Amino acid sequence: MSNRVRVRRLTDEEGRQLQRIVRRGGSRSEKSIVKWRRAVVVHASAGGNTVSVIARLVATSEDRVREMIHRFNEMGMESLDPQWA
């Protein structure tokens, strides 16, 4: 599979929101940790990191990273929130 999946260009507001989430880190709730991890993936992709580098960074599969990036490209910030919570 290709490593060339990239997040779309972020708006200024999306960039600020992502930085805020990433810097704050995940709190004790599982929902917060999931949102933080997804934000790290999107932020890292926007910073030019490859799928393989991001997968190692967040300890997940390359396919899962691609899925998160595609979902963000389609849904924006809403994609960071877990649907099961």
CYANA upper distance limits for C-alpha pairs under 8 A (distance plus 0.5 A):
  3 ASN  CA     50 THR  CA      6.78
  3 ASN  CA     51 VAL  CA      5.96
  3 ASN  CA     52 SER  CA      7.32
  4 ARG  CA     50 THR  CA      7.43
  4 ARG  CA     51 VAL  CA      7.74
  5 VAL  CA     50 THR  CA      8.24
  5 VAL  CA     51 VAL  CA      7.38
  5 VAL  CA     66 ARG  CA      6.93
  5 VAL  CA     69 ILE  CA      7.93
  5 VAL  CA     70 HIS  CA      8.48
  6 ARG  CA     45 SER  CA      6.37
  6 ARG  CA     46 ALA  CA      7.69
  6 ARG  CA     48 GLY  CA      8.36
  6 ARG  CA     50 THR  CA      8.29
  6 ARG  CA     69 ILE  CA      7.30
  7 VAL  CA     42 VAL  CA      6.96
  7 VAL  CA     45 SER  CA      6.27
  7 VAL  CA     46 ALA  CA      6.32
  7 VAL  CA     69 ILE  CA      6.08
  7 VAL  CA     70 HIS  CA      7.82
  7 VAL  CA     72 PHE  CA      7.78
  7 VAL  CA     73 ASN  CA      6.63
  8 ARG  CA     46 ALA  CA      8.06
  8 ARG  CA     73 ASN  CA      6.32
  9 ARG  CA     46 ALA  CA      7.74
 10 LEU  CA     14 GLU  CA      6.32
 10 LEU  CA     15 GLY  CA      6.50
 10 LEU  CA     46 ALA  CA      7.93
 11 THR  CA     15 GLY  CA      6.72
 12 ASP  CA     16 ARG  CA      6.80
 13 GLU  CA     17 GLN  CA      6.62
 14 GLU  CA     18 LEU  CA      6.51
 14 GLU  CA     77 MET  CA      7.59
 15 GLY  CA     19 GLN  CA      6.67
 15 GLY  CA     43 HIS  CA      8.29
 16 ARG  CA     20 ARG  CA      6.68
 17 GLN  CA     21 ILE  CA      6.77
 18 LEU  CA     22 VAL  CA      6.55
 18 LEU  CA     39 ALA  CA      6.35
 18 LEU  CA     40 VAL  CA      8.33
 18 LEU  CA     42 VAL  CA      8.48
 18 LEU  CA     43 HIS  CA      6.97
 19 GLN  CA     23 ARG  CA      6.41
 19 GLN  CA     43 HIS  CA      7.99
 20 ARG  CA     24 ARG  CA      6.51
 21 ILE  CA     25 GLY  CA      6.68
 21 ILE  CA     26 GLY  CA      8.41
 21 ILE  CA     36 TRP  CA      6.56
 21 ILE  CA     39 ALA  CA      7.28
 22 VAL  CA     26 GLY  CA      8.48
 22 VAL  CA     36 TRP  CA      6.47
 22 VAL  CA     39 ALA  CA      6.81
 22 VAL  CA     40 VAL  CA      6.49
 25 GLY  CA     33 ILE  CA      8.03
 25 GLY  CA     36 TRP  CA      6.52
 26 GLY  CA     32 SER  CA      5.61
 26 GLY  CA     33 ILE  CA      4.71
 26 GLY  CA     34 VAL  CA      8.10
 26 GLY  CA     35 LYS  CA      7.98
 26 GLY  CA     36 TRP  CA      5.76
 26 GLY  CA     37 ARG  CA      8.25
 27 SER  CA     32 SER  CA      6.21
 27 SER  CA     33 ILE  CA      6.76
 28 ARG  CA     32 SER  CA      7.66
 28 ARG  CA     33 ILE  CA      7.74
 29 SER  CA     33 ILE  CA      6.94
 30 GLU  CA     34 VAL  CA      6.74
 31 LYS  CA     35 LYS  CA      6.78
 31 LYS  CA     81 ASP  CA      7.99
 31 LYS  CA     82 PRO  CA      6.88
 31 LYS  CA     85 ALA  CA      6.97
 32 SER  CA     36 TRP  CA      6.59
 33 ILE  CA     37 ARG  CA      6.62
 34 VAL  CA     38 ARG  CA      6.74
 34 VAL  CA     80 LEU  CA      8.23
 34 VAL  CA     81 ASP  CA      8.11
 34 VAL  CA     82 PRO  CA      7.33
 35 LYS  CA     39 ALA  CA      6.62
 35 LYS  CA     80 LEU  CA      5.54
 35 LYS  CA     81 ASP  CA      6.04
 35 LYS  CA     82 PRO  CA      7.34
 36 TRP  CA     40 VAL  CA      6.69
 36 TRP  CA     80 LEU  CA      8.39
 37 ARG  CA     41 VAL  CA      6.92
 37 ARG  CA     58 VAL  CA      7.46
 38 ARG  CA     42 VAL  CA      6.87
 38 ARG  CA     68 MET  CA      7.28
 38 ARG  CA     80 LEU  CA      6.17
 39 ALA  CA     43 HIS  CA      6.40
 39 ALA  CA     80 LEU  CA      7.00
 40 VAL  CA     44 ALA  CA      6.38
 40 VAL  CA     58 VAL  CA      8.32
 41 VAL  CA     45 SER  CA      6.68
 41 VAL  CA     54 ILE  CA      6.77
 41 VAL  CA     58 VAL  CA      7.98
 41 VAL  CA     65 VAL  CA      7.30
 41 VAL  CA     68 MET  CA      7.91
 41 VAL  CA     69 ILE  CA      7.91
 42 VAL  CA     46 ALA  CA      6.64
 42 VAL  CA     68 MET  CA      8.12
 42 VAL  CA     69 ILE  CA      6.74
 42 VAL  CA     72 PHE  CA      7.96
 43 HIS  CA     47 GLY  CA      6.72
 44 ALA  CA     48 GLY  CA      7.14
 44 ALA  CA     49 ASN  CA      6.15
 44 ALA  CA     54 ILE  CA      7.10
 45 SER  CA     49 ASN  CA      5.57
 45 SER  CA     50 THR  CA      7.16
 45 SER  CA     51 VAL  CA      7.97
 45 SER  CA     54 ILE  CA      7.87
 45 SER  CA     69 ILE  CA      8.38
 49 ASN  CA     53 VAL  CA      6.74
 49 ASN  CA     54 ILE  CA      6.99
 50 THR  CA     54 ILE  CA      6.75
 51 VAL  CA     55 ALA  CA      6.51
 51 VAL  CA     62 GLU  CA      6.42
 51 VAL  CA     65 VAL  CA      6.90
 51 VAL  CA     66 ARG  CA      7.37
 52 SER  CA     56 ARG  CA      6.88
 52 SER  CA     62 GLU  CA      6.35
 53 VAL  CA     57 LEU  CA      6.69
 54 ILE  CA     58 VAL  CA      6.80
 54 ILE  CA     62 GLU  CA      8.39
 54 ILE  CA     65 VAL  CA      7.67
 55 ALA  CA     59 ALA  CA      6.14
 55 ALA  CA     60 THR  CA      5.56
 55 ALA  CA     61 SER  CA      6.06
 55 ALA  CA     62 GLU  CA      5.80
 55 ALA  CA     64 ARG  CA      8.47
 55 ALA  CA     65 VAL  CA      6.64
 56 ARG  CA     60 THR  CA      7.11
 56 ARG  CA     61 SER  CA      8.42
 60 THR  CA     64 ARG  CA      7.15
 60 THR  CA     65 VAL  CA      7.78
 61 SER  CA     65 VAL  CA      7.01
 62 GLU  CA     66 ARG  CA      6.73
 63 ASP  CA     67 GLU  CA      6.67
 64 ARG  CA     68 MET  CA      6.76
 65 VAL  CA     69 ILE  CA      6.75
 66 ARG  CA     70 HIS  CA      6.59
 67 GLU  CA     71 ARG  CA      6.56
 68 MET  CA     72 PHE  CA      6.65
 68 MET  CA     79 SER  CA      8.37
 69 ILE  CA     73 ASN  CA      6.66
 70 HIS  CA     74 GLU  CA      6.84
 71 ARG  CA     75 MET  CA      6.43
 71 ARG  CA     76 GLY  CA      8.07
 71 ARG  CA     79 SER  CA      6.63
 72 PHE  CA     76 GLY  CA      5.16
 72 PHE  CA     77 MET  CA      7.16
 72 PHE  CA     78 GLU  CA      8.26
 72 PHE  CA     79 SER  CA      5.89
 72 PHE  CA     80 LEU  CA      7.93
 75 MET  CA     79 SER  CA      6.01
 76 GLY  CA     80 LEU  CA      8.47
 77 MET  CA     81 ASP  CA      8.34
